[in-house]
Amino acid sequence: MRTAPPVITFTPEPPPACGAKALAEVQNMVRACMQCGTCSGSCPNAFAMDLTPRQMWRMLLFGLAHEVLHSRTFWLCSACYSCTLRCPRGLPLTSAMAALKRLAAAEPDFASHRKALFYEEFMHNVEKRGRVRETELMLHYFAGMRDPLLPLKYTPLGLKLLRKGKLHLGGAPGAGRVSGLGPLFAKVRSMEAGT
Amino acid sequence: MKKQYGALVVGAGIGGMRSALDLAETGQKVALIDARPSMGGILTQLDHQFPSDHCGMCKMLPLTQRDQSSQYCLRKGFFHKNIDIYLHTELTALEGDPGKFHATLSRRSTFVDPTRCVSCGLCAEVCPVRVPNEFNAGLGQRTAAYLPVPHNIANHYVVDLDNCLRCWRCFEACPTQAIDFKFKEREDFHVLVVSADEELTRTLPEWLKKENFPLHFTTSGEDGLALLSEGLDVKLLLLDLDLHAAEAERTLRRALELRPGLAIVLLAGPDKQDAAAELLKLGARETLAKPLERATAVPRLDKLFMRLVSDEALDLEVGAVILAAGFECFNPAEVPCGSADLLLYGQHPGVLTSLEFERLLSSTGPSAGSLVRPGDGKPLRRIAWLQCVGSRDVKLKADFCSSICCMISIKEAMLAKRHTRGEAEATIFYMDMRTSGRDYQRYRDEAETGAGVRFVPARPHSILPGPEGDLLIQYYDYSGELKEEIFDALVLAVGARPPKSMARLALAAGVDLNESGFCATRPLAPNRTSRLGVFAAGAFGEPADIRGSLIQAGAAAMGASRMMRVYHGPRDETPEAEPKYTDVSREAPRVLMALCTSCPTLERNVDTALLRSRMAVLPGVVRVADVPRACTREGWELLRQEAEAVKPNRVLIGACMPYMHVPRLRDLGEALSLNPALMDVVDIHTATFAGAGAEKTVRTEETASLLGMAAAKLLGADPSPQAQATPVAPQALVVGGGLAGMTAAMGIADQGYKVVLVEELEQLGGLAMNLRATLEGDDPVRFMEDLIEQVEKNPNIRVLKDSRVVLSRGRAGRFLTVVATGEGVAHSLHHGATILATGGHETKVYEYGNRVHKCVLTQMELEQRLADGSVDAARLGGVAMIQCWRSRDESRNYCSRVCCQSALKNLLLLKKRNPGLPVFVFYRDIMSTGFSERFYTEARRTGAVFIRYTPENRPKVTFVDDKPVIVALDPVLGAEIEVHPDLLALSSGVEPNDVSELAELFGVGLTPDGFYQEAENKWRPVDFLKHGVFACGLGLAPATMREAILSAKAAAQRAVRILSEKSLSCGNAVAEVRHSLCSRCGRCITVCPYGARSLDLARDSITVDEQLCQGCGSCMAVCPNSATVLRGFRDEQVMAMIDAAVARPPHGTQGAEPNPQSAPAQPAHMGG
């Protein structure tokens, strides 16, 4: 699962697309980290991450932006705030995770884009329906990923959900549409554009 | 009339005691106060101290003139001729200026008369209250009538009024009427109630009927004031705020004008809280919520009455003040969110604080010393320690390191191992193991490799209830692997916090606090607070261990002593007249035996008539007298009169608690001009408690045998006058003219004694001259220049540069030393005390390209190059630092203390000049103890990368194009990293200067690393075993400037202690050698714990330094020929005591024949 990173040498890396400044902001959030590992231990999703949060912060401080932005660690953050609550240094770790998501989404390469796609589709769905409609979300996601084999990979999970009644099939494409969320999303977009 | 003292010491923990002793020994009168009802501070609760894992507190006791103070376990109690102790007392105000402060103290009554309490415990038996027991750190419960410290001697119960239910059961149970609930005073306690509330007027007399207070009711403020001005002696005014607001305020103001200090209690409904708060500021005492409830209001008024009539306000006039209020342990339960839940503290019985664990190990603890889990009693075999709980946590406002917890945890792990004969598994989870003291790293290594304590660099994140009441601890190890382990107990290494009363005390004393809430001190004047004349001792200014606290306390005492000298001029030079004792060596023994009959228990358990007649026929006894209540002043007065009539030359008193009477013996000795060594006190009461089931005759026998033994011992006491005292040469010699040497010299010279300062080089200053900045931002260059100027201009200091000591002879009080100067002139000096401050230097090692490549510097070189501009931070592409380069390994296994601080200092300066500069620090443990932790946090914040390495896996340095390339393993990522900086700074550490010759000249020891070996690592940190010689500065232990200054000041005060004496005389119990029997085997020399014995080669005999000998008797036990004898404990005496102990009268007869082997008897039976 976790592969040891190669020898790290401190030759300056080209800054990521999001810019050196944005990266520095995230670095500033975690600078006072002393690698105690409380965040890794507290994280309920750490088992699925390729880098533990501690390793990721460490790499970020070493300036290994590329490796960090291509890891799946921050994408798996479910913003439960356990690490932020427990960090003895009082670092805003959940905010830093979110900032990394934003940075990675802005990366031009496909690998980063792919992971951001789910989040995008999720919010689209919410904007359109006021809630998530799982079948529709997955359809859009599969379409966006342009990978014909991907739906097969999700089939077992889908069946499991279906059996438990967690997956709602049916419903006309137009049904359940809500209006009125538009201004809210517009405001968020204008705020994001401003930062 | 105000009592006058030289100094007031606030806090009677070890810091306060050390300060008080340091001043008292130089003849100053000291008032020592403590808010607790007991002395000893936190150390009464800790039975073991590392590295010996024993207690050694008694080593603090005075070595010279030791008969002036207590000479037994300091954890049990303490007294000194010049120290007045006020317990349960707080400082409430401090006015005036240095030299003449007016201190106001408030002494809270304990409601138990210590002269009557016989510690029988009946009050505690009947008390229905149960509150957490503070002494056992909250494990277990105590009653409201309780013993604060169970092992104190002269131990008296106290009543904790705050938790008392006012049921009066203890009052009824007390057999000696020691509990005083002020029954009589109630009749005169007039209470004036100003209220228009009819309900109140009706119910209150009914409610307070039992309390017996005279009540007066008025409906308006005016009427009430009229009563006051008429002269009604009102002690308490209850003021109803339902009166018109202006009227209430006017009444309060006017009442306080009429009766300043009158206690006024406000009766305020929920809507009047704001008004009440205003009036509290105007001088009202407290508020009672309306409508009053009988169950709460009546006990509160009763307790208020008790406080008002019992508590005292004391006014003292003092020259200087020392604050030593210590610290408190962080309480994880107090954190509003997070810590308690996450750590399961208070929710799982297996989660303990380090203090609670220490209590568990103690035989006076809740489990009587068996290491079991509170609650289910499971033996603790798998124990984990979690470091930095409440320290180094910005979220808990603790951006500081408590400095003590690492060593406490290692000690506790070792104790747990020893307690279970190695069976217990001990694991310490840590972030940095701060073994920053001189010998601490060795202790850690011993724990790790010798005892098998496991050290895990990780911070467990989840503590969960495990199977069978155990704990499941989850943590990520450094390789990023999630681990789960089961433990029986988790000990939280709780950090230090300022005492709870800190805000109040700081306000009363008028001193500033720092951002962490401790007393603010300045790094280069670390014993001073923000107020002139007020000093900080112990852990009051910064968390410190025992050694640090005592050094700080010594420095504070030096500051106070100097202050008194500056403001009062030279002390009155007529010394107190030495008591003159009659020489009774040629008289036949005449023993006066006095039996205290105050306690009814004696009468009940012992046939006193039989006892008296048995005693009367003992050899030498001329009179057996009854003294009612020997514990009171009247009793002693009677005893004195009796003695004046009988004219005895030995006095034996049978009473309780012998230790308590020792200071009184001295007074009696002066009154009778009889040496106190010829008097003794025997405990005849404990024996009667112990054999509760035994017959009266058996107990009488027991008591008779105790008294008989003491009488036999007194008969054999050597009555010859003591040896001549050594006159003291009032001059000190300080060897080494660096920071510590100069500070020590100033400390002595400022107190009016001559000092000769010997420096090997041609200028003063030493190593500190190389420093350009301190971590805290002071200017060391200017500081050193000022200090040198002061030293050179001081008329009391004679500086000999380019000189060295070539010869030294003599002992404390009278040394003769020859100093040779560079020009070949030899000065011979007479001096009373010596301070060795020979300092150290930065270690010179030629590795890692140091001195080969220009890009490799030591931290000190980097500091200088940054200061003079030859290293330009803006032009550098990267800097690497390697810590512990040559410290903490096999060859020099100690932490050099200064390297982490100078690395942080240089790092912050580099980052300040060039914020984008990449800095990499390779470290083992960052030792930023105390408040320097915040600079570590700051350094991390600047973006410097800290990479931990282990001794097995040191960073590798190679050079490419004359630039360093460092390859190391980053343990977090598990990857090799390679750094190409422009500059490599090495923390090479410090070494003591080579002083082997000097050490031999002065007869002092060195550690394996070449530092001075002090007498005792913790308790006598600046003393040598050789009396009269002291050490300080870098030669004693690696030290920052702050620490060097502190140890120098502490050493100066120790030296002044000797110089302040006109002559030094020895104690009563001193070892002597019978040279004709001595075979010079030398076993007594090695066994002597005080270094008092030596082999005089010239005379071929063993000599005893009477100043140093503390009369412990080790030499006597080890001597194969009985050639060594202890004055006061001769073999004949001990044999006679054994005879007396086993002597039994013929059955059925009264009295026995005098023992034929004993000295001639004087069988004059004069009654009794």
Interface residues (C-beta under 8 A of the other chain):
Chain A: R2 A4 P5 P6 V7 I8 T9 F10 T11 Q27 N28 R31 A32 C33 M34 Q35 C36 G37 T38 S40 G41 S42 A46 F47 T52 R54 Q55 R58 M59 L61 F62 L85 R86 C87 P88 R89 G90
Chain B: G338 L342 C388 R392 D393 V394 K395 M431 A458 R459 P460 H461 S462 Q474 Y475 Y476 Y478 G480 L482 G878 P918 F920 T937 R940 R941 T942 G943 V945 F946 R948 D970 V972 L973 G974 A975 E976 I977 E978 V979 H980
